[in-house]
Amino acid sequence: MNTFDLISDLKIGHIVEVSGTTIRVELSGDVTELTRTYEGRVYPIGQIGSIVKVHFGRRLVFGFVTLLRMRSEELLEIAMPIPPDADQRLMEVQLFAEGVWNAAEHKLRFVRGVTTYPLPRQSVHLLTREETTQIYSAAEGQQNDGNYSPLVPFAHYVGADNAVCRANVDKMLGMHCAVLGSTGSGKSGAVAALLHSMLDHTPELDTVCHPRIIVIDPHGEYGHAFKERAIVYRAYDPLGNEETTGSPIRLPYWLMSADEFRLLAIGKTEQEATSQNNIIYKALTHARMVAAGLVDPAPSDYGADAPDDGREPDAPRAKVGVHEDKIVEFDRDKPRPFSMEELMNHIRYSQAVNVASGKTKAKSATDFSKEGFRSILDKLGVLTRDPRIRFMMQEWNDTSPSLEHIIAQLVGQIQGEGGANQDIRILDISGLPNEVAGPLAAMLARLLFQYKVYQTTDERRRDPIVLVCEEAHRYVPDRGEAEYAAAQTAIRRIAREGRKYGIGLMLVSQRPADVESTVISQCGTWLVLRLTNAADQQHVSRFLPDGLSGMTKVLPNLAQQEAIFVGEGASMPARVRIRDLTDDQLPKSDTAKFAKGWTLDRLTEAEIVQIANRMAG
């Protein structure tokens, strides 16, 4: 029997209603069980997400099964009387593509979308395994349109003879993607499988892929998965002896924009008065101007001569030989180094002062506290002494890393001890407080975006970058706390404009309903694993492309490593099983073994003392 022939044994029913791209099929009376056997194979009928076909002469129309129900259930919903013969079984199908089979070339010409709609009474058939494989192959073949292959194999199609599923990474990453799934569904493993597949991919014959991938890792999981192909930067290690201690990273405070620094310095629990904001903005602008050689340093004590030009003591004044236009045009948000000591001096000795007899003197203790100077300086003092964020808050001096060094540690070429390229850069931020994690994610996202904006067209072509945000709901939540505002702004900008500059976004989350809608709606490709929460399922159904929101009905019942793969990066919407990885390729995200652990000896008093010392040390 030829592929895509009309096979009577696989006819399962006929169309009773056509409504746009949705058709309703009444199953034949001879379908006594929800399976059909053909040439020794058993084919299930009515499986959610399975594909059926409608013959239209030489043309074929394909659709996904989205619902199977009894006619009596439908009548009951609309409060209609149920006649005795209302025992028909109805199947809803979402049409998504059509094609023409060329028997001579043994090739399917496949087209997404439907131009010729079927009619009531036309028969509906199951697909053979060979036909299903042909559809996936034809759909993927359409995306391979250059002298290189953007198609990266990372999974297998469910119910298609284990045919390999390949993602178009150009579209998947260029238009952003989301990997979603409840805890235990295999979400981290799916991300690792995608990244391993990108590392192993050969777009052209005898070429090696060197991705530029930066992972924000809040749990310290991914260093275990990539070994010599990744470099792990650990922001803070409370123990100092973990397997994933990694390399130290420097992301100094002066990389922050004025808004990011303001959020860090004022804090989420304090009143964000306009006067407090202005204190930070003035001091930060001054400190950057001093480092740039445009203005003189602030006084380091009270009693300095007050300016006699009629302007406020804290107003910026150009140094001798510097034109005033330089001061007016100065951009305080550019990543220019500045001294934290200079910033604090400006707050204390230029802003928090009164003028008497031409000299500056300290404000009264009441005014110093009331106007916010004390709280800001106290907060900056706490931040500079906090060992968890030493990588951010170390004072800038002549030996500090330059901007180009900081960027190179994220996207430059780095080789490990064995000579392997460490293409994946993992920023391990486990152990960081939430109030720092938000501004840090914001600073990293904005730095990468600015780096891309200032590249030439040729530089962008040679240097595409992907930012992977694991636990994305932690940095871009769908709510408005101050600590997340900067991260929301920076990641939202990548989501909206990153495609034009060559920076892609991969959002990973177990709670899609908690991720900011603006950001998640910009994702063009979705890999959705098992989701058990009804709110998350409804949220995903709002954004799913291709009119396939009905496929969310299968999400609670997906097996581990199974997912719905839809969108720009998928050749066609499909249910897939993520490829298997060895233990040393998987993230270190094992669930605690309670029953096993409870059979082992309790910790001794001496061991508890050691832990307590680490906690308090």
N, C-alpha and C positions, 0 to 999 in steps of 0.2 A: 504494500500500500504506500502511495506517495505521501510526502509530508503535506499537510494542510488540505488533504482530500476531505470530501464529505463522508464521514464515517457514521453510519446509522447506529452502530452499537454505542456511540458516545453522545447521541442526542439525549438531552435530559429534560427538555421542555420547550415551550413556545412563548413568545412575547405577548403580553396582554395590555401593556401600556408603555408609551414612549413620552417622556417628559424632559425635554432638553437633553442633557447627556446622561440622564438616569432612565433605565428601563426596568420594568417589572416582568418577571418570568414566572409562569405557572409550571411547576414540575409535572412531568408526565405521570399518568396513573401507574405505569409499569415500574416506576422508581419506588420500589418497596423498601430499599435500604439506601442510605446516603453514600453508596459506593457503586462503581461500575468496574467490571473486569473486561480488559481488552488485551489480547495477545499476551496473556499470562501476567499482566500487571493490573493492580487494583488502583483505581482513581477515585479519590474522595469527591463528593458532590456538596457544594454549598459551603466550603471552607472559607471563612472570612479572609479576604486578600488574595484568594485564588483567581486565576484568569479563565474566562470563557470566551468563545468566539461566536460570531454570527456571520454566516456565508451570504454574500451579496454578489452573485455571479463569481467573477474572478477576484473580486474585492472581499477583504475580510475586515470585520470590525471587532475590536478587542475591548473587554471590560473587566473590572474587578468586582468580585462579589462583596457586597457591603452589609447584607442583611438577609436572614432566612427566617420566615415566620409562617404561621397558619392564617388562612383567610378569616377564620373566626376571631382571632386575636385583633385583627384590623377592624372588624365590624364592632367588636366590643369597645375599642378605643373611641370610636365616633358615635357610640350609643345607638347603633343600628340593630334591628332584630336579626338574630342569627338563624338562618334557615337550616333545615336538616342536612342539606348537601354542602354546607360551607366547610368542607374538610380539605380544600385545596391548599397546597403548600406553595407559598410565594417567595421568590428570591429577588432581591433588589441588586442591580448591577450598575456600576458607574463606568460609562464608556470613556476611554482615554486615548485610543489610537486606532489606526487602520493600516492595512498593508495589502500588497499584491504579491502572490507567490509566483516566482519565475521557475517553473519546473526544469527548463533546459539548463539554466545556470545554477539550479539548486540554491536559490537565494531569495530572501524576503526583502522587498522594498517596504520599509517601515516608516510611517509618518506619525508624529505625535499630534493629537487632536483628531476631531471627527468632522468630516465634511459631508458624508453620506450617512444619513440616519436610517436605521432599520425600521421595519413596519410591524404593526401587530400581526400575530399569527406566524411570523418567521420563526424558524427553529433555532435553538441555542444548543451549542455543543461544548463538551469538555475538550481540553487540549491534551494531546499526548505529551510525554516527557520530551520527545525530540522537538515537537513544535514549540514548547515553552522555551527550550534552550535556543532555538532559532530566533525567537522574538528578542531575547536578551542580547544575543550576539549581534542581531541587526541593529538594535537600538544603540549598543555600544559602538558599533562600527561607524555610525553617523557622527560620533564625537571625535573620531580620530582623523582630523582633517588637515594635518600639517606634516612636516618632515620629521616630527618627533611625536612620541605618544604621551599624552597627559593622563592616560588611564592607568591607575594604580590598583592592582588586585589586593583586596583586604578582607573579603568575605566570600560566602557561597550563597547562591540563591536557594531558598527553601522550596522543595518540590520541583526542582528542575534538573534532576540527575546530578546534583552536586556541581552545577555549572558555576564557574568563578565569577564573582561580582567585582567589577572594577569601578572605582570612583574617578571622575574627571577632576583632578586636583586644581586645574586652572580655574574652573568654574566654582568648585567647592570652596576654595580658599579666597579666590578673587572676590566672590560675592558673599563671603563669610558663611560659617556653618555653626550648628548647635548639636552637641551630643548630650542627650538627656536620658535619665533613667533613675529609678528608685535605688536606694542603698541595696547592694547585693545582686543587682541585675547584670553586673559585668561592665559598668560604665567606664571605670578606669582602665580595664582590660581592652575595651573597644578603642579608647584614645591611644593606648600603647600600640595596639595592632595597626591603627592608621599611621602612627608615626614610624613604626618599624617598617611598614610597607613603603612609606615615602623614602626612607633611608636605603632600602634595598632596590628601589625602582631604577631601571635603566631607560630613560626617555629615548635615547638613541643607541644604536649598536656600539658596543665597546666604550660606553660613557658611564660615569658614576654620578649619582645625584648627591649634591651637597646642600641640603635644605638649610635655611636660616630660620630656626624655630626657637622661640623663647617661651618657656612654660613658667607660669606663676603657680607654684606648688605649695598649698597651705598646709599639707600634712606630711611632707617629706617622703612621698611615695615613689616618685618617678626616677630618682637616682638609681635605685635597684634595677630598673627595667632596661637601662641603656648602657650601663657600664662604661666601656672605653669610647663609645660614640657620643657621650655627653659630658659636659662639665657641670658640676653641681656647685652653685654659689649658695652658701648657707648664711643667712642674715644673722641668725642668733642660735647658738648651741648651748643650752643651759648645763649640759653634762660634760661636753668636751670630748666624749669618747664614743659617740654614735657612729654607726657604719657610714652614715651619709653626712659626716662632718663637712666634707667638701672644701672648696676653696673660699677664701674670704672675698667679699665683694665690697666695692666702694660705690655708693650712690649718695653722694654728699647732699646736704640740705640745700646748697646753692643751686642745684638743678631745678628746684621747685619754682613754679610761677608765684606771683605775689598772692594769689588766692589760695593756692595749696599751702603756702607757708603760713598764711593767716589762719587757716583751719587748724593747722597743727599747733600754732602758738596760742590761740584763744581757747580752743577746746570746745567740745560739744556741750558741756554742762554749764558754761558761763554765758552770761548775757552777751549776745553779739551786737553791741551798740555800735552805731556808726563811728563814734569817737574812738572806740577800741580798734576798729578796722583801720581807721586812718593812722593810728599810732604805728601799726605794723607797716602799712604801705609807705609812710614817710621814712621810717627807719631803714627798711629794706632798700628803697630807692637810693637813699643816702649812702648806705654801705656799698652798694654796687658801683655808685659813682666814684667813691673813694678808691676802690680797687681798680677802676678804669682810669684813674688819674684826672678826673674832671673837677672834683671838689676837694677841699682840705678835710682832714679827719675831724671828727667831733671832739670837743673837750673831754678830758679824762677826769675832771673834777669840777666842783662848783667854784664860783669866784672868777670865771673867765670874763674877758671883756665882751659885753653884749654888742651886737652889730648896731651901727647907728644910721642904717639906711632906711629906717622906718618899717622894715619887714620883720616878720616873726623870727625869733632866734633859731627856729628849726627849719627855716626856708633854705633851699639849696642855693649856694652861691658859687659861681664859677671861679676856679683857681686863676691866678694871674697867668695870662697867656692863652686861656681857654675861652672861646667865643660863647656867649650866652645861648646861642642857637643849639649848641651841643646839649645844654641842660634841658631845653624845651623839648628836643626831639628824642631824648633818652627813653628807651623801652625797658621798663623795670621787669618785664616777664622773660626776657631772653636769658638763657642759662649762663650767666656771667658769675664767676666766683666772687665771694665777698666774705669779710671777717665777721663772725658772730659777735666777737668782742666789740667791734666797731658799731654793729647794729644796736647792741645793748647800751653802749656809751651814748649813742644818739638819743635813745629813749630816755635815759636817766639824766643826761647833762645838757641836752639841747631842747627836749620836749617838756620834760617834767620840771620846768624851772619858772621862776618869776624874775623880773629884772628890777633891780634897785640900785640907784646911783651908778648906772652904766655897767653894773656887774650882774652875773647870774647867781641866783641863790635857789636852794631847794624849795619845792612846794611844801606846804604843810603836810603832815602825815595824813590828815583827813582827806585833803585834795588828792594826795598821791594815791591813796587807796580808792577814793570815790571815782576818780577819772579813769581808773583801769590800769594805771602804770604798774602798780605793785603786782596785780594778778598776772599780767603779761610777763614781767621780769621773773616772777616766781616760776611760772610755767616753763619759760625758756631755761631757767636754771635746772629744773627737774629733768627736762629733756636732755640737756647736755650731760647730766650725771647718770642717766639711765643706761646700764650696760646692754640692755636688749637692743638698743638702737644706736650703739656706738658707730656702726658702719655708716650711719647717716649724719651724726652730730659731731664728728671730730672737727675741731677748728681748722679752717683753711689756712695754709701757709705756703711757702715757696716749694715745699717738697710734696704737696698734695697732688693727686693725679689730675691730669688735664682732661678737658672735655673729650678730646679724641681718644684718650686711653679708656675713659669710661664707656664710650660708644663701642670701641673695639672689643671690650670684654663681653659685649652682648652680641655683636654681629661680625666681628673680625675673624680671620682664620686662626684657629688654635689647634695644635696637635698634641695628643697625649704622649705618654712615655713610650708606648709601642709604635708611635708614628701614625696612629689612626686619627682622622679628623674628628674633632669633637663638635659636630654640627649642631647638636641640641644643647641649648643653654637653659638650665633649670635653676630658677630662683626659689630656694627653699625658705619660706617665711614662717614655718611652724615655730611656735613659741612667741611670735610677735603679738602685741596687744592690738585689738581692733582699731583703736584710735590712730595707730600708726599704719596698719595694713591698708586702710583706705587711701591716705595720702601717698603711700609708697606705690600702690598700684597706679594711682593717678600720675605720679611723677614718671614712672616707667612708660606708661602708655603715651603720655604727652611727649616725652623725649624721643621715642621711636617715631611718632608722627612728625615731629619737627625735623628729625633727621631725614625723613622721606621727602618732606616739603622742599627742603633746600637742595635736593639732588637734581641733577640734570636728567633729561629724558633717558639718555643712554645709561646713566648710573642706576636709575630706577629699574630699567629693563634687566640689568645684570644682578640686581640685589633685592629680589622680593623677600618680604619678611612675614612670618606668621606669629601672632601673639596668642598663646593658649591660656585662657583664664579658667583654671580649675576652680570649682566651687564659686561660679560667677555670681551667684546670689549674695555672696559675701561682699563683693566690691561694687556691684551695680544693682542693689536691691530696688524693688518697686515701692520704695517709700523714701521719705525726704530727710533723714537725719543729716546733720551738718557734716559728720565725719565721712560721709560717703559722697558728698556733693561734688568734690573735685574729681573723684574716680568716675562718677557718672558722666560728668562733662567730657573727660578725656576719652573714655571708651565709647561714649556716644558719638564723638567726632570721628573716631576710627570707623565705627559702624556705618556712618553716613557717607564719609568721604574717602575712606581708606582705599577703596578699589581704584580710584584715580591715581593714587600715589604708589601703589604696589605694596600695601600692608594689609594683610588679611587677619581675620579674627576667628578664633574657635572658642565658643562658649561651652563650658561643661558644667552641668548642674543637676542636682537630684530634686530640685524644687523649681521647675520652670515658672510656676505661678508667682514666685517671689523675685524673679529677674525682671528688671525694668522693661516695660513693654516696648518702648522706643528702640532699645538695643536688640531685643530678641526678634522683633518683627523685621529687622534688617537682614536677618540670616536667610540666605537663599537655599541652603541645603540642611536637611534634618536627618539625624541618625537617632531614632527614638527607641530606647530599650524599654523593658517592662516599667510601667508606671501604675502604681496601685492607688494613688490618691486621686479622687474624683475631680478635685479642683484643678490639679495639674493636667489631667486628661482633657478637661474642658478648655483650659488655657492653650494647650497644644493644638486642639482642633480649630481654634480661631486663626492660627497662623499657618497651618499646613497648606502648602501650595497644591496645584493640580486638582482642586475640588475634592480632595481625598480626606476630608475631615471624618468621614465615616469609618476610615481605617483605625481611628482611635479606639473603636470598640474592642479591638484585639489586644490592645496594650496591656491590660491586667493579666493576660494569660500567656504572654510570651515566655519562652524558656530562657534560662540564663544564656547569654551571648547571642540571643536572637534580637532582631531590631527591625523596625520599619525604616527604610532608606528612601527618602523622597527629595525632590528639589532639583536645582540646577546641576549639582554634581553627580546626580544619579541618571543613568541612561533612561530609566523609567522607574516609577514607584514600585517598590518590591519589598517582600519580607526576606531578610537575609540572616545568615548565621555568621558571626564574626569569626575570623580564622583563629585556630588554636595557637597559643604561644607556649613556649617552654617556661618552666618556673622562673628561670633567671631572666626572662624577657618581660615578666609581668611586674606591675607596680607592687610595692610591699604594702598591701592593704588587707592583710589577713584579719578575719574576725577572730576575736578571742575565743579559745576553746575552754568553755567554763567547766564542762564535765571532766575533761582531762586535767585542767589546772587544779581542780578540787581534789584530785587523787594524789597530788604531789605534796611534799612537805611544805608547811608554812614557812614564811620568812623568819629567820632568827632575830633576836633582839639586836644583835650586832649589825645585821643587814639593814634593819629599820633605822638604826642610828646613822648609817652611811647615807641612806636616802634623805633623812632629815637634814643632814649636814649639806647635802647638795641643794636642798630646797632653800635653806637659810643662808647658804654661803655666798 
